[in-house]
Amino acid sequence: MCRSIKTLRPPVLPEEATDEDIRAAALQYVRKVSGFRAPAAHNREVFDRAVDAIAEATAELLDGLEIRGQRAAGRQVDSRQTHSRQAG
């Protein structure tokens, strides 16, 4: 579906995924699903909320994955930090 979205979990991505990596993947997903590269002004809010929600879900997924019997290292996402980024 979205060929430009890269795999963000180890060992495919040797280091932990950054917030920028996660946000870029979420943005690509929303662009593909909505069919808009950049939404019109009247769709901007819902577009941005979707990107935020998908980025948060992706961070939670990466944090919870177990790779070869171990939890994925590094991504300890504090939901308060995620929500404060969304509000800012």
All heavy atoms as an XYZ file, in Angstrom:
679
protein
N       0.825     -1.187      0.000
C       0.000      0.000      0.000
C       0.870      1.251      0.000
O       0.880      1.998     -0.959
C      -0.935     -0.002      1.196
C      -1.841      1.206      1.239
S      -3.085      1.068      2.511
C      -2.405      2.195      3.693
N       1.606      1.522      1.065
C       2.436      2.725      1.150
C       3.894      2.296      1.054
O       4.540      2.048      2.058
C       2.187      3.459      2.466
S       0.535      4.098      2.630
N       4.385      2.229     -0.117
C       5.743      1.719     -0.311
C       6.809      2.605      0.307
O       7.909      2.160      0.558
C       6.009      1.514     -1.791
C       5.144      0.429     -2.366
C       5.326      0.328     -3.850
N       4.304     -0.554     -4.389
C       4.556     -1.745     -4.853
N       5.775     -2.206     -4.870
N       3.586     -2.488     -5.314
N       6.499      3.871      0.540
C       7.506      4.766      1.108
C       7.560      4.699      2.635
O       8.422      5.318      3.233
C       7.270      6.203      0.654
O       5.997      6.628      1.040
N       6.660      3.964      3.249
C       6.728      3.776      4.698
C       7.718      2.650      4.968
O       7.554      1.543      4.474
C       5.353      3.427      5.302
C       4.373      4.574      5.103
C       5.498      3.107      6.791
C       2.971      4.269      5.585
N       8.747      2.950      5.763
C       9.759      1.940      6.043
C       9.455      1.226      7.361
O       8.758      1.766      8.224
C      11.148      2.565      6.073
C      11.336      3.602      7.159
C      12.709      4.228      7.069
C      12.871      5.278      8.158
N      14.170      5.885      8.142
N       9.982      0.038      7.501
C       9.848     -0.712      8.739
C      10.652     -0.002      9.825
O      11.805      0.357      9.617
C      10.362     -2.152      8.554
O       9.605     -2.764      7.512
C      10.227     -2.956      9.831
N      10.039      0.189     10.978
C      10.667      0.975     12.039
C      11.167      0.144     13.212
O      11.709      0.699     14.163
C       9.670      2.028     12.561
C       9.197      3.053     11.541
C       8.209      4.020     12.193
C      10.360      3.811     10.939
N      11.004     -1.144     13.168
C      11.441     -1.952     14.310
C      12.809     -2.575     14.051
O      13.188     -2.810     12.911
C      10.434     -3.055     14.609
C      10.387     -4.115     13.536
C       9.756     -5.398     14.035
N       9.662     -6.348     12.958
C      10.659     -7.108     12.539
N      11.840     -7.029     13.095
N      10.496     -7.948     11.538
N      13.541     -2.830     15.132
C      14.799     -3.561     14.985
C      14.495     -5.001     14.581
O      13.431     -5.490     14.916
C      15.415     -3.529     16.377
C      14.633     -2.528     17.152
C      13.304     -2.400     16.477
N      15.317     -5.704     13.893
C      16.638     -5.301     13.411
C      16.597     -4.609     12.042
O      17.630     -4.240     11.526
C      17.396     -6.614     13.317
C      16.336     -7.616     12.969
C      15.082     -7.128     13.665
N      15.416     -4.435     11.450
C      15.337     -3.781     10.145
C      15.894     -2.370     10.236
O      16.676     -1.936      9.406
C      13.881     -3.774      9.621
C      13.778     -3.028      8.307
C      13.368     -5.195      9.473
N      15.492     -1.632     11.244
C      16.050     -0.309     11.530
C      17.036     -0.512     12.668
O      16.633     -0.845     13.784
C      14.940      0.663     11.939
C      15.332      2.121     12.113
C      15.724      2.730     10.770
C      14.190      2.906     12.718
N      18.334     -0.378     12.408
C      19.330     -0.756     13.418
C      19.239      0.039     14.719
O      19.458     -0.505     15.782
C      20.672     -0.509     12.727
C      20.392      0.137     11.438
C      18.925      0.095     11.186
N      18.902      1.306     14.644
C      18.745      2.096     15.867
C      17.252      2.267     16.126
O      16.431      1.967     15.269
C      19.438      3.455     15.751
C      18.854      4.384     14.697
C      19.285      4.076     13.261
O      20.223      3.303     13.046
O      18.652      4.610     12.352
N      16.905      2.768     17.300
C      15.492      2.939     17.603
C      14.890      4.019     16.713
O      15.562      4.968     16.306
C      15.272      3.256     19.077
C      15.477      4.690     19.455
C      15.202      4.938     20.916
O      15.782      4.245     21.753
O      14.403      5.844     21.214
N      13.630      3.866     16.414
C      12.927      4.840     15.588
C      12.776      6.140     16.363
O      12.430      6.140     17.541
C      11.556      4.306     15.198
N      13.022      7.234     15.694
C      12.867      8.542     16.328
C      11.420      8.998     16.196
O      10.645      8.451     15.407
C      13.775      9.591     15.659
O      13.328      9.771     14.304
C      15.239      9.160     15.685
N      11.072     10.030     16.954
C       9.740     10.615     16.822
C       9.510     11.106     15.391
O       8.411     11.008     14.861
C       9.550     11.777     17.795
C       9.424     11.311     19.241
O       9.102     10.125     19.464
O       9.632     12.138     20.143
N      10.573     11.614     14.761
C      10.455     12.092     13.383
C      10.172     10.941     12.421
O       9.377     11.087     11.484
C      11.727     12.835     12.953
C      11.953     14.145     13.672
C      12.548     13.981     15.069
O      13.227     12.956     15.342
O      12.303     14.854     15.917
N      10.828      9.781     12.634
C      10.573      8.600     11.804
C       9.115      8.169     11.926
O       8.455      7.855     10.932
C      11.459      7.412     12.229
C      12.932      7.607     11.988
O      13.301      8.316     11.014
O      13.725      7.048     12.776
N       8.630      8.141     13.161
C       7.257      7.703     13.424
C       6.254      8.677     12.820
O       5.297      8.276     12.173
C       7.045      7.523     14.940
C       7.870      6.326     15.423
C       5.566      7.355     15.276
C       7.935      6.181     16.919
N       6.497      9.946     12.990
C       5.586     10.961     12.439
C       5.579     10.910     10.909
O       4.531     11.044     10.286
C       5.983     12.346     12.928
C       5.085     13.419     12.374
C       4.531     14.281     13.475
N       3.613     15.253     12.910
C       2.332     15.278     13.153
N       1.817     14.401     13.989
N       1.542     16.168     12.620
N       6.733     10.722     10.295
C       6.809     10.647      8.834
C       6.014      9.449      8.315
O       5.308      9.554      7.306
C       8.267     10.555      8.381
N       6.108      8.320      8.998
C       5.349      7.139      8.581
C       3.850      7.386      8.739
O       3.056      7.018      7.863
C       5.781      5.924      9.404
N       3.456      8.016      9.830
C       2.043      8.323     10.061
C       1.521      9.282      8.992
O       0.416      9.107      8.475
C       1.849      8.920     11.456
N       2.311     10.277      8.662
C       1.917     11.238      7.629
C       1.752     10.544      6.277
O       0.773     10.788      5.560
C       2.951     12.358      7.538
C       2.703     13.428      6.490
C       1.367     14.130      6.720
C       3.848     14.431      6.495
N       2.678      9.668      5.926
C       2.571      8.938      4.659
C       1.303      8.087      4.626
O       0.616      8.012      3.607
C       3.795      8.054      4.441
C       5.019      8.834      4.051
C       4.834      9.535      2.720
O       4.476     10.710      2.679
N       5.053      8.836      1.651
N       0.997      7.447      5.740
C      -0.205      6.620      5.817
C      -1.466      7.460      5.602
O      -2.335      7.106      4.806
C      -0.257      5.901      7.169
C      -1.500      5.085      7.344
C      -1.599      3.808      6.801
C      -2.603      5.584      8.044
C      -2.752      3.063      6.942
C      -3.759      4.845      8.188
C      -3.822      3.583      7.633
O      -4.976      2.851      7.777
N      -1.560      8.588      6.305
C      -2.748      9.443      6.188
C      -2.860     10.015      4.781
O      -3.952     10.094      4.220
C      -2.733     10.565      7.256
C      -3.848     11.565      7.033
C      -2.853      9.947      8.648
N      -1.739     10.388      4.194
C      -1.766     10.871      2.812
C      -2.311      9.815      1.870
O      -3.116     10.110      0.985
C      -0.363     11.271      2.367
C       0.102     12.578      2.938
C       1.524     12.852      2.518
N       1.944     14.186      2.919
C       3.197     14.608      2.873
N       4.156     13.802      2.437
N       3.479     15.824      3.247
N      -1.859      8.595      2.037
C      -2.294      7.502      1.151
C      -3.780      7.220      1.326
O      -4.521      7.117      0.353
C      -1.467      6.247      1.439
C      -1.778      5.088      0.539
C      -1.349      5.396     -0.880
C      -1.427      4.170     -1.744
N      -0.877      4.404     -3.065
N      -4.209      7.090      2.567
C      -5.601      6.743      2.841
C      -6.552      7.862      2.424
O      -7.608      7.612      1.841
C      -5.784      6.397      4.342
C      -7.248      6.267      4.706
C      -5.047      5.103      4.667
N      -6.167      9.116      2.680
C      -7.049     10.240      2.360
C      -6.999     10.628      0.891
O      -7.948     11.211      0.365
C      -6.680     11.470      3.200
O      -5.432     12.004      2.787
N      -5.895     10.316      0.238
C      -5.729     10.722     -1.147
C      -5.259     12.155     -1.303
O      -5.194     12.674     -2.407
N      -4.906     12.812     -0.186
C      -4.433     14.196     -0.214
C      -2.979     14.260      0.220
O      -2.624     13.751      1.276
C      -5.239     15.081      0.745
C      -6.686     15.209      0.395
C      -7.661     14.692      1.235
C      -7.083     15.861     -0.764
C      -9.002     14.806      0.927
C      -8.419     15.982     -1.082
C      -9.391     15.461     -0.237
N      -2.162     14.916     -0.575
C      -0.789     15.165     -0.151
C      -0.791     16.250      0.922
O      -0.083     16.181      1.915
C       0.074     15.597     -1.325
C       1.536     15.738     -0.938
C       2.414     16.040     -2.109
N       3.818     16.104     -1.911
C       4.500     16.433     -0.837
N       3.892     16.704      0.272
N       5.799     16.486     -0.821
N      -1.587     17.272      0.713
C      -1.788     18.341      1.687
C      -3.278     18.662      1.675
O      -3.842     18.925      0.618
C      -0.977     19.569      1.312
N      -3.927     18.607      2.820
C      -5.365     18.819      2.842
C      -5.736     20.294      2.663
O      -4.938     21.187      2.951
C      -5.766     18.337      4.236
C      -4.561     18.613      5.063
C      -3.391     18.343      4.149
N      -6.938     20.521      2.196
C      -7.481     21.880      2.134
C      -7.665     22.389      3.558
O      -7.714     21.612      4.515
C      -8.825     21.859      1.402
N      -7.768     23.689      3.687
C      -7.885     24.308      5.011
C      -9.025     23.713      5.829
O      -8.885     23.494      7.036
C      -8.060     25.820      4.869
N     -10.153     23.415      5.192
C     -11.295     22.892      5.948
C     -11.099     21.437      6.391
O     -11.845     20.933      7.208
C     -12.599     23.044      5.137
C     -12.613     22.280      3.853
N     -12.037     22.761      2.702
C     -13.122     21.074      3.554
C     -12.200     21.883      1.731
N     -12.854     20.842      2.225
N     -10.071     20.760      5.876
C      -9.764     19.387      6.291
C      -8.489     19.289      7.134
O      -8.133     18.212      7.597
C      -9.606     18.486      5.070
C     -10.921     18.179      4.409
O     -11.943     18.079      5.073
N     -10.908     18.060      3.098
N      -7.798     20.381      7.332
C      -6.504     20.373      8.019
C      -6.591     19.798      9.431
O      -5.775     18.977      9.839
C      -5.932     21.799      8.059
C      -4.709     21.988      8.933
C      -3.523     21.138      8.595
N      -2.976     21.460      7.288
C      -2.012     20.748      6.718
N      -1.520     19.688      7.321
N      -1.552     21.083      5.545
N      -7.582     20.193     10.202
C      -7.675     19.743     11.591
C      -7.854     18.234     11.694
O      -7.157     17.562     12.457
C      -8.820     20.459     12.312
C      -8.879     20.123     13.790
C      -9.987     20.861     14.519
O     -10.480     21.884     14.019
O     -10.353     20.379     15.608
N      -8.771     17.689     10.919
C      -9.007     16.245     10.980
C      -7.801     15.472     10.426
O      -7.442     14.407     10.937
C     -10.332     15.857     10.277
C     -10.251     16.012      8.775
C     -10.758     14.457     10.662
N      -7.158     16.005      9.420
C      -5.950     15.399      8.850
C      -4.854     15.332      9.914
O      -4.258     14.276     10.144
C      -5.506     16.247      7.649
C      -4.394     15.658      6.826
C      -4.671     14.866      5.724
C      -3.072     15.933      7.119
C      -3.653     14.353      4.935
C      -2.042     15.426      6.347
C      -2.336     14.628      5.242
N      -4.595     16.459     10.577
C      -3.560     16.515     11.612
C      -3.884     15.617     12.807
O      -2.985     14.983     13.360
C      -3.347     17.950     12.089
C      -2.680     18.824     11.034
O      -2.088     18.287     10.072
O      -2.758     20.066     11.177
N      -5.154     15.557     13.195
C      -5.549     14.660     14.303
C      -5.285     13.213     13.933
O      -4.847     12.414     14.776
C      -7.019     14.854     14.662
C      -7.281     16.021     15.579
C      -8.662     15.962     16.236
N      -9.722     15.488     15.360
C     -10.628     16.262     14.772
N     -10.613     17.563     14.944
N     -11.563     15.733     14.012
N      -5.558     12.853     12.684
C      -5.311     11.478     12.239
C      -3.820     11.154     12.285
O      -3.421     10.082     12.749
C      -5.871     11.270     10.835
N      -2.989     12.076     11.824
C      -1.534     11.861     11.870
C      -1.083     11.685     13.317
O      -0.319     10.761     13.631
C      -0.776     13.015     11.178
C       0.732     12.876     11.399
C      -1.094     13.057      9.686
N      -1.571     12.527     14.218
C      -1.203     12.424     15.633
C      -1.622     11.073     16.229
O      -0.846     10.434     16.939
C      -1.850     13.542     16.454
C      -1.274     14.919     16.150
O      -0.159     15.006     15.582
O      -1.949     15.912     16.480
N      -2.847     10.651     15.943
C      -3.359      9.386     16.496
C      -2.559      8.198     15.971
O      -2.224      7.277     16.733
C      -4.835      9.231     16.163
N      -2.236      8.212     14.697
C      -1.485      7.100     14.113
C      -0.052      7.099     14.626
O       0.508      6.034     14.916
C      -1.561      7.146     12.580
C      -3.002      6.833     12.159
C      -0.576      6.174     11.937
C      -3.328      7.160     10.729
N       0.546      8.271     14.786
C       1.900      8.342     15.342
C       1.925      7.798     16.770
O       2.834      7.049     17.146
C       2.417      9.779     15.296
N       0.923      8.171     17.559
C       0.864      7.669     18.939
C       0.675      6.144     18.969
O       1.360      5.446     19.718
C      -0.265      8.351     19.701
C      -0.315      7.950     21.162
C      -1.341      8.722     21.959
O      -1.880      9.730     21.470
O      -1.608      8.297     23.092
N      -0.214      5.634     18.140
C      -0.434      4.179     18.083
C       0.826      3.461     17.622
O       1.164      2.382     18.136
C      -1.606      3.865     17.160
N       1.543      4.044     16.679
C       2.779      3.442     16.181
C       3.838      3.400     17.276
O       4.513      2.381     17.466
C       3.300      4.217     14.959
O       2.300      4.182     13.939
C       4.592      3.621     14.425
N       3.980      4.481     18.027
C       4.943      4.515     19.125
C       4.607      3.462     20.175
O       5.492      2.762     20.675
C       4.985      5.909     19.746
N       3.320      3.320     20.492
C       2.891      2.299     21.458
C       3.176      0.899     20.927
O       3.619      0.020     21.673
C       1.415      2.458     21.775
C       1.102      3.680     22.596
C      -0.390      3.875     22.821
O      -1.159      2.909     22.648
O      -0.776      5.004     23.169
N       2.928      0.680     19.655
C       3.214     -0.615     19.044
C       4.698     -0.942     19.139
O       5.082     -2.029     19.600
C       2.777     -0.627     17.576
C       3.211     -1.844     16.763
C       2.505     -3.095     17.239
C       2.966     -1.602     15.287
N       5.542     -0.004     18.727
C       6.982     -0.247     18.761
C       7.477     -0.473     20.183
O       8.367     -1.292     20.415
C       7.730      0.917     18.110
C       7.523      1.067     16.607
C       8.182      2.341     16.107
C       8.035     -0.147     15.856
N       6.907      0.248     21.138
C       7.292      0.089     22.531
C       6.914     -1.290     23.067
O       7.623     -1.861     23.878
C       6.631      1.175     23.383
C       7.062      1.118     24.828
O       8.275      0.990     25.086
O       6.189      1.193     25.710
N       5.803     -1.837     22.599
C       5.318     -3.101     23.124
C       5.818     -4.339     22.415
O       5.660     -5.452     22.922
N       6.432     -4.193     21.246
C       6.901     -5.358     20.501
C       8.030     -6.066     21.228
O       8.890     -5.430     21.840
C       7.415     -4.937     19.114
C       6.377     -4.516     18.104
C       7.067     -4.042     16.827
C       5.411     -5.635     17.797
N       8.011     -7.368     21.160
C       9.120     -8.167     21.679
C       9.877     -8.718     20.480
O       9.289     -9.364     19.618
C       8.616     -9.308     22.551
C       8.002     -8.821     23.844
C       7.635     -9.946     24.777
O       8.141    -11.075     24.598
O       6.838     -9.691     25.678
N      11.152     -8.433     20.437
C      12.000     -8.870     19.341
C      12.902     -9.976     19.850
O      13.683     -9.771     20.775
C      12.857     -7.704     18.791
C      11.998     -6.483     18.485
C      13.655     -8.148     17.581
C      10.889     -6.689     17.492
N      12.739    -11.175     19.277
C      13.547    -12.333     19.673
C      13.587    -12.534     21.176
O      14.628    -12.652     21.791
C      14.955    -12.218     19.108
C      14.946    -12.239     17.601
C      16.315    -12.273     17.045
N      16.218    -12.216     15.587
C      17.195    -11.937     14.788
N      18.383    -11.691     15.294
N      17.030    -11.902     13.501
N      12.393    -12.476     21.783
C      12.278    -12.763     23.201
C      12.564    -11.593     24.117
O      12.538    -11.743     25.326
N      12.842    -10.427     23.551
C      13.110     -9.254     24.390
C      12.212     -8.124     23.948
O      11.842     -8.021     22.788
C      14.563     -8.821     24.254
C      15.533     -9.874     24.725
C      16.964     -9.379     24.597
O      17.210     -8.207     24.384
N      17.909    -10.279     24.753
N      11.912     -7.243     24.899
C      11.147     -6.048     24.541
C      12.003     -5.196     23.633
O      13.214     -5.175     23.753
C      10.785     -5.239     25.790
C       9.668     -5.857     26.590
C       9.281     -5.025     27.803
N       9.074     -3.620     27.555
C       7.961     -3.092     27.036
N       6.971     -3.875     26.690
N       7.835     -1.797     26.879
N      11.365     -4.497     22.714
C      12.090     -3.568     21.852
C      12.787     -2.535     22.728
O      12.174     -1.953     23.613
C      11.131     -2.884     20.877
N      14.053     -2.351     22.512
C      14.850     -1.463     23.362
C      14.576     -0.008     23.057
O      14.358      0.364     21.924
C      16.333     -1.762     23.151
N      14.558      0.790     24.108
C      14.637      2.212     23.927
C      13.355      3.002     23.946
O      13.284      3.999     24.613
N      12.354      2.647     23.216
C      11.181      3.507     23.080
C      10.286      3.359     24.290
O       9.423      2.510     24.328
C      10.394      3.157     21.828
C      11.035      3.715     20.609
C      10.010      4.125     19.606
N       9.083      5.098     20.090
C       9.280      6.415     20.095
N      10.384      6.910     19.671
N       8.341      7.225     20.516
N      10.489      4.177     25.250
C       9.590      4.221     26.400
C       8.773      5.491     26.261
O       9.207      6.562     26.647
C      10.372      4.191     27.716
C      11.128      2.894     27.929
C      10.216      1.699     27.962
O       9.149      1.724     28.557
N      10.611      0.618     27.311
N       7.606      5.385     25.682
C       6.785      6.552     25.407
C       5.902      6.846     26.603
O       5.145      6.000     27.049
C       5.916      6.315     24.153
C       5.007      7.499     23.905
C       6.798      6.048     22.965
N       6.044      8.030     27.122
C       5.210      8.498     28.217
C       3.991      9.155     27.590
O       4.123     10.099     26.827
C       6.002      9.497     29.060
C       5.241      9.998     30.265
O       4.005      9.792     30.328
O       5.871     10.592     31.146
N       2.800      8.644     27.883
C       1.597      9.176     27.249
C       1.414     10.653     27.554
O       0.861     11.390     26.749
C       0.363      8.383     27.674
O       0.149      8.515     29.056
N       1.903     11.132     28.693
C       1.801     12.559     28.982
C       2.646     13.369     28.007
O       2.241     14.419     27.554
C       2.249     12.851     30.410
C       1.257     12.344     31.454
C       1.829     12.481     32.814
N       2.941     11.514     32.894
C       3.816     11.452     33.870
N       3.773     12.286     34.862
N       4.766     10.551     33.876
N       3.833     12.863     27.636
C       4.680     13.557     26.658
C       4.000     13.571     25.296
O       4.000     14.574     24.601
C       6.032     12.864     26.527
C       6.929     13.040     27.689
C       8.207     12.243     27.530
O       8.234     11.227     26.841
N       9.266     12.690     28.170
N       3.421     12.456     24.909
C       2.756     12.360     23.613
C       1.611     13.336     23.552
O       1.452     14.063     22.577
C       2.242     10.919     23.383
O       3.357     10.031     23.469
C       1.598     10.783     22.031
N       0.800     13.394     24.619
C      -0.339     14.293     24.624
C       0.101     15.751     24.652
O      -0.518     16.596     24.024
C      -1.279     13.989     25.796
C      -1.971     12.684     25.640
N      -2.851     12.415     24.621
C      -1.887     11.535     26.353
C      -3.293     11.168     24.721
N      -2.716     10.621     25.756
N       1.194     16.047     25.352
C       1.658     17.427     25.384
C       2.197     17.846     24.021
O       2.034     18.990     23.614
C       2.708     17.637     26.466
O       3.898     16.971     26.149
N       2.819     16.935     23.279
C       3.281     17.254     21.927
C       2.096     17.530     21.026
O       2.136     18.410     20.183
C       4.094     16.090     21.346
C       5.512     16.054     21.817
C       6.316     15.120     20.945
N       5.744     13.806     20.822
C       6.114     12.743     21.515
N       7.086     12.828     22.385
N       5.542     11.572     21.337
N       1.028     16.758     21.198
C      -0.150     16.942     20.354
C      -0.814     18.276     20.636
O      -1.319     18.934     19.748
C      -1.166     15.830     20.588
C      -0.701     14.503     20.054
C      -1.666     13.393     20.403
O      -2.663     13.607     21.063
N      -1.356     12.196     19.967
N      -0.844     18.673     21.901
C      -1.518     19.917     22.273
C      -0.709     21.138     21.853
O      -1.263     22.196     21.645
C      -1.746     19.954     23.785
N       0.631     20.976     21.733
C       1.505     22.098     21.446
C       1.515     22.456     20.042
O       1.344     23.364     19.402
